[in-house]
Amino acid sequence: MVIYHRGAAIQPSITRRGNIFIARACILEEDGESTSLGDLGQFASPSSAYEFAVRSATAFVDGAPMPRSPFEGRAIG
């Protein structure tokens, strides 16, 4: 699903790896510049991962500080 925020198209997504869900987001701005925020964090449920991806992407578009992932484990990979 694509969400629009301040003229930017945000596409949040989640990926499952074992028992965890990884939050990701891609942003396409009005000027055509695209940005991938990559892996944003690990979550126990798909809904929490998706919501975090949306919060992170809207913060990026607004120029606000990015939220911290509630779980900081070892590197994803």
N, C-alpha and C positions, 0 to 999 in steps of 0.2 A: 504494500500500500504506500502511496506517495502522499506526503503531508506537505502543505505549503505554509511557510512562516516568513513573514516580511519579504515576500517576493522570491524566496528560495524554495526549491523543491527538495524535500528531505525524504530519503528512502531508508527507514530503519529496517534492520533485519537481525535474525538470530540464527545461530548454527549450534547444533547439538554435538557435543564431544563426550561420549560416555554418559555419565550422569549429570553433566553440567551443560549450561546454555551460555553461549558467547554472544554478547551484544556487539553490533556493528552498525555503522551508518554511512551513507553516501549523501553528498549535498551538491546540488546544481544551482548555482547562483544566477541571478538575472542577467549578468554580463556573460554567461556561458562558461564561467570557470567551474570546474568540478573538483571536489575534494572527497577523499575517502578517509574516514576517521579510524579505520582499521578495527582491531579488536579492542573493545572498550572495557571489558571486564567479564568475570565469571559469575553466573547466577544459578540458583537452584530451580527456578521456574522460567518457562518461556515468557510469561507475561511480565515478570520483573525485568528480564533482560530487554524486552522490547521497550518498556517504559523508560528504562535507563538510556537506551539508544536515542529515544526521542528527546529526553531532557538534555543529553549531551549535544546533540545536533542543534537544538534551538539555542543553547548557550553559545555554541560556536558561531552561529549566524548573528547572534546579538553582540558578539565580542565580549561576552561575560566569561568569568572563570569556569573551566570545565568541572563538572561534579566529580567527586572521587567515587570509585567503585566501592561498594560496601564490603567486598571481600578481596583482599590482596593476597593471592597465593603465589605459587611459583610461576615462572614464565609460561605462557600459553604456547603450545607448539607441538 
